[in-house]
């Protein structure tokens, strides 16, 4: 979801992702780290699947929740 938000809104925003951070399989710190990794990858123009090969926490998050597809229904996630 980070790439879609940053594309639509820009980099000056607040992301309300507390549930996702707390629900990360590695715990809260890993959830915070995964969100930071997703933001960094997006700002660098790196695809999240590619970034997940370098970042353990992001990889765990994507395996848990999948990738957001902005063209799909808000209730659909793609793997």
Buried (B, 14 or more C-beta within 10 A) or exposed (E): BBBBBBEEEEEEEEBEBEEBBEBBEBEEEBBBBBBBBBBBBBEEEBEBEEBBEEBBBBBBBBEBBEBBEEEEEEEEEEE
